[in-house]
Amino acid sequence: MSRHRIALALASGVASTLLLAACGSSTDNSAGPGAGAPVATAPTETTAPADAGASTAGSGSMASTDMLMTKEMSGMGTVVTDAKGWTLYRYGKDQVNMSMCIGSCAQTWMPVMAQGTPKVMGVQAEVGTVTRDDGMKQITLAGWPLYRYMGDTKAGDMNGQGKQGLWYAVTPAGKKMTMSDGSMSGMPGM
């Protein structure tokens, strides 16, 4: 082959590669003829940690619910759960109305986001929301932000209880659960 033909073949190949790369990185979201319109998604209630209903938007994964309710755990006392029965937790480094669990922490401990105004069943403490750094509204109980633990594999699990001495299931009064004489009870003042 002549050098001229090799140069033309090489130039053609480079041009084709650049054209394909440009097509693959298109950010035009307009719907052309025959194209489906973009679909907006909203967080939904989570059903299992495998999918965790988790969105990776913002600072990490998240769970959402439209209800907080109580559940009696055999030999452990009463804890607060979401509408599907997943145990909800408090973080010891949080402050009232301020979440300190961001980044990789929020990957393991999913902030529970509000779907409108949450309904309550058996919950005694005031339910509210706090705005996270990413602008999302996280549900609070007695001012404390609520989370779900990725290590809970089914509704009713409490695998996050006492983790790192910082994570505790939350009581209907918004207090953290602790072990007391072999049973769970809310810590006074916490």
C-alpha positions in Angstrom: 0.0 0.0 0.0 1.2 3.5 -0.7 1.8 5.9 2.1 -1.0 8.1 0.7 -3.6 5.3 1.0 -2.4 4.4 4.6 -2.7 8.1 5.6 -6.2 8.3 4.1 -7.3 5.1 5.8 -5.9 6.3 9.1 -7.6 9.7 8.8 -10.9 8.0 7.9 -10.6 5.7 11.0 -9.8 8.6 13.3 -12.7 10.6 11.9 -15.1 7.7 12.3 -14.0 7.1 15.9 -14.5 10.8 16.8 -17.9 10.8 15.2 -19.0 7.7 17.1 -17.6 9.1 20.3 -19.5 12.4 19.8 -22.8 10.5 19.1 -22.4 8.4 22.2 -21.9 11.4 24.5 -24.8 13.4 23.2 -26.6 15.3 26.0 -29.5 16.3 23.9 -32.6 15.1 25.8 -35.1 16.4 23.3 -37.5 13.9 22.0 -37.2 13.5 18.3 -39.6 11.7 16.0 -40.2 8.2 17.3 -38.2 8.9 20.5 -39.7 8.5 23.9 -40.1 11.5 26.1 -37.8 11.7 29.1 -39.3 10.1 32.2 -39.1 11.9 35.6 -38.7 9.6 38.6 -39.4 10.2 42.2 -38.2 8.3 45.2 -40.5 5.6 46.3 -40.8 3.5 49.4 -38.1 1.0 49.7 -38.9 -2.7 50.0 -35.5 -4.4 50.3 -31.9 -3.4 50.7 -30.9 -5.3 47.6 -32.7 -2.6 45.6 -33.1 -0.6 48.7 -35.5 1.5 46.5 -32.4 3.5 46.8 -31.6 6.4 44.7 -28.0 7.4 44.3 -28.9 11.0 43.9 -27.4 13.6 46.2 -25.2 12.5 49.0 -25.9 8.8 48.9 -28.7 6.3 49.0 -32.1 7.1 50.4 -35.3 5.5 51.5 -38.7 7.2 51.6 -42.0 6.6 53.3 -45.3 8.3 53.9 -45.9 6.7 57.3 -44.2 6.2 60.6 -45.6 3.4 62.8 -44.6 1.4 65.8 -43.8 -2.3 66.0 -43.4 -4.5 69.1 -40.1 -6.4 68.7 -40.1 -9.7 70.7 -38.1 -9.2 73.8 -36.9 -5.8 72.7 -39.7 -3.3 73.1 -41.4 -1.0 70.7 -39.6 0.7 67.9 -40.5 3.0 65.1 -40.7 1.6 61.5 -41.6 2.8 58.1 -44.8 1.8 56.4 -43.3 -1.6 55.3 -42.0 -2.4 58.8 -38.3 -1.6 58.3 -36.7 -0.5 61.5 -35.7 3.2 61.7 -32.6 4.5 63.5 -31.0 7.6 65.0 -27.3 8.6 64.6 -25.3 9.6 67.7 -23.4 12.3 65.8 -26.5 14.0 64.6 -27.8 17.1 66.2 -31.5 18.1 66.6 -32.6 19.2 63.2 -29.2 18.5 61.6 -28.0 15.4 59.8 -24.3 14.6 60.1 -24.6 11.4 58.0 -23.5 12.3 54.5 -21.3 10.8 51.8 -20.4 7.1 52.4 -22.3 7.2 55.7 -25.5 7.8 53.7 -24.7 4.8 51.5 -24.9 2.4 54.5 -27.4 4.4 56.6 -30.1 5.6 54.2 -31.7 8.9 55.1 -35.5 8.4 55.2 -37.0 11.0 53.0 -40.5 12.4 53.3 -43.2 11.7 50.7 -45.4 14.6 51.6 -46.4 14.9 55.3 -45.9 11.5 56.9 -48.8 9.9 58.7 -48.2 8.3 62.1 -49.6 5.3 64.0 -48.5 4.9 67.7 -45.7 7.5 67.4 -45.8 10.0 70.3 -43.0 12.4 69.4 -43.4 15.3 66.9 -42.7 14.3 63.3 -41.0 16.9 61.1 -38.4 17.3 58.4 -34.9 18.7 58.1 -33.4 19.9 54.8 -30.2 18.0 54.0 -27.1 19.5 52.3 -28.4 18.1 48.9 -31.8 19.9 49.4 -33.8 16.8 50.1 -36.3 16.7 53.1 -35.3 14.0 55.6 -37.9 12.9 58.2 -37.2 13.7 61.8 -38.7 12.4 65.0 -38.5 14.7 68.0 -36.1 16.7 65.8 -33.7 13.7 65.2 -33.1 12.7 61.6 -34.2 9.1 60.8 -32.3 6.4 58.8 -32.7 2.8 57.5 -29.8 0.4 57.7 -28.6 -1.4 54.6 -27.6 -4.4 56.8 -31.3 -5.1 57.6 -32.3 -7.8 55.2 -36.0 -7.9 55.9 -38.7 -5.9 57.6 -38.4 -6.3 61.4 -34.6 -6.7 61.4 -32.6 -4.6 63.9 -29.1 -5.4 62.7 -28.0 -1.8 63.0 -28.9 -1.6 66.7 -25.9 -0.4 68.7 -23.5 -0.3 65.6 -20.3 1.6 66.4 -21.9 2.7 69.6 -23.6 5.4 67.5 -26.7 3.9 65.9 -29.9 3.0 67.7 -33.4 2.0 66.8 -35.7 4.9 67.7 -38.6 4.7 70.2 -42.1 6.1 69.7 -41.0 9.0 71.9 -38.0 9.7 69.6 -35.5 8.4 72.0 -32.7 5.9 71.2 -33.2 2.3 72.3 -30.6 0.7 74.6 -30.2 -2.6 76.3 -31.4 -2.6 79.8 -31.6 -5.8 81.9 -31.9 -7.9 78.7 -34.7 -5.9 77.2 -34.7 -2.7 75.2 -35.8 0.6 76.7 -35.5 4.2 75.7 -32.6 6.1 77.2 -33.9 9.0 79.4 -33.1 12.4 78.0 -31.8 11.1 74.7 
